[in-house]
């Protein structure tokens, strides 16, 4: 199987099941024009996050890693009228782009972008949150996960993106910081008695990667 085949399948799913969306397209275009890295979730992954948040009935969502706001728009649209998404972004330039994209999407009343190191801003938040999407610096994933558990309730769902790293997550000898960070968050999930967790591999527009998913099952 090749990247070309993976791209073709993702394109088929996106073209068939994800409706054209000028606002989301504009968010990606604005992010690219501003020089942000092109690492936002794929459209079909964005819609999956949206559907999971809706299935869960999430009213409070915490995202760690905003980038240009693409996934925040998907998640913000999943919220009910009284819902709130808080999204944390280290880079002020990225945060400014995200705020503009979120405003264009008509979600400024539901989505708050907080600028600063997540490790510094997380202690200022008050839970519980219903849904967490962690997609920031991979080296800190385990710490972000521990904060998510602190800010959760029974029934909260925590999703961590980009944990497979082209399969290198299975390589205990890897010296790559992002792989080490991915292994640490998997191990943190395994050691946390309050969650039930799993991991899954994905292929597509974003190459070979995957998610770790944890359900908070006790207070």
N, C-alpha and C positions, 0 to 999 in steps of 0.2 A: 504494500500500500504506500502511496506517495502523497506528498503535500498537495500535488495537483488534484488527486482524487478527493482528499479531505476537503479542499476548497470547493470542489464541484458539489459535494453533498451539502456542505453548509450553505452554499449559494441556492441550491434547490429548496432546502428547508426555509431559508430566509425569504426567497422570492415567493414561495407558496403560502407560508404561514405567518409571516411578519409583514403587516401592511406597510406600504410606503409612508414615510413620515418626514415631512419637511423640517420639523423642529429638531428631531434627532440628527438628521443629516447636517443641518446647520451647526449643531453642537460639535460634530466631528470636524466639519470644515473650519470652524472658528478655532478649534483646538490646534489643528494642523497649521493654520495661518499664524498662530501665536508661537509656533515652535515647540508645542508640547509633544512628548513622545507618543507615538501611535500605539498605545497599549491598552486602550479601553476594551471592555468586553465586546465580544461579537454580538451582532443584533439578536441572533437566536438565543444567546446566553442572557442578554439583557431581558428578553421577554420571559425566559425561564425564571429569572430572579423576580420579575414582576408577578408572574403567576404564583410562585411559591409564597410571596408576601401576601397576595390576595387570598390564597388557600388558607393561610394561617390566620387571616383576619388581623394582620398587624396594624396597630395604631401608632406605635412608636418604633422607629427604625434608627439604628446607629450604623453609619458607614465609616470605616477607617480607610482613608485614601480616596480623595475626591477626583483628582486629576482635572479633567475639563467638565465634569458634571454629567457625563453621558449615562453612567449607571444610576446616578442620583435621580435623573429624570425618569428612568424606567421605574425605580423604586418609589419616587414621589407620586407617580401616577397610580400606584397601587394603593395609596392611602385613602381612607375615608375622609369626609369633609372636615372632621376634627382631628385628623392625624398629623404627625410631625416627624420629619426626617432630620436628624442631625448628622452632618458629614464633616469629617476632620481632614484638613489638608495642610501639610507642612510648608509648601512653597507658596508665597504670597501671589506670585504671578499666576500660578495654576488656579488659586482660589478666586482671583479676579475674573479669569476666563470662565470658571464654573458659575460664578454668580451671574454673569451676563447670560450664559446659556440657560440657567435655571429661570431667570427673569423672562427670557424669550419664551420659555415653555409655560409661563403663567403659574409658576410654582413657588414664587418668592415667599408667599404667606405660609407655605408648608415646609419649606426646606431652609435650614440654617447652615451656612458654611462657617466653620470655626477654623481660623488660621493659627498654626503653631505646631510644635512637635506633639504628636498624639500622646506620647508618654507623659507630657506635661499637661495636656488639656483633658485627658481622660479622668483624672482625679477631680476635676471641677464639675463633672456631670452627675446627674441624679437619675437613677433607674427607677423602675425597671424598664428595659426596652424589650420589645417582642421579637425583634429580628435584627441580626447583625450581619454585615457584609464586610469582611476584612480583606482589603486589596491594597496594601501599602508596602513599605520596605519589608522584605521577607525575613530579614535577620531578627526583627522584633515580633514576629508572628506569635510566638509563645506568650510573650508578655501581653500582647493585644488580646489573645484568647483568654488569659487569666482575668484581664479587666472585663471582658465581655461576660464571663461567668459572674463576676462581682456585680455587674449591672443588669443581670438577667432575673428572670422569674422562672418558676416551673412552667415548661411549655415553650420557652424562648428557643429560637433556632439560630445557630451560629454557622455561617458559611465562610470558609477561608479559601481564597482563590490562589491559583498558580502554585500548587504544592507538589506537582509531579516532576516538573523541571526536566522534560525530555526523558523521563524514566530514571533520572539520577537520584531521586528520593530513595530508591532502593539500594544505593551505593553507600554503605557505611563508611567507606574510606574517602569519600569526596571531601575536598578542601574548599569547595565553592561555598561562599557565605550564604547565598540564597538557598542552596540545597541543605546546608546545615540548619538554617532557620526553618525550612520546611520539615525536616526530621524532628526538630525540637517541638514544633507545634503538634505534630502527630503524637509524639511521646507525651506531651502535656495533656492531650485529650485522653490518651490511654490511662494516664495516672489520675485523672479527675473523676472521683466517684459520682459527682452530680450530673454527669452527662453520659449519654449513649451516642457513640460516634462511628463514622465510617469514612472511607475515602473512595474516590472514583477517578478513573482516567478518562480524558476526553481528547479527541482529535478534531481539527477543523481549521478555520481561518487563523486561529491563534497557535497552530502547530500542535505538538503533543504535550498536554499538560493535564490539569485536573483540579478537583475541589476536595476539601475535607469538610465534612458536615457533622455538627454536633447538636443534639437535642438535649436541653436541660430537663432532667427528669425528676429532680428533687430540689428543695430549697436549701 
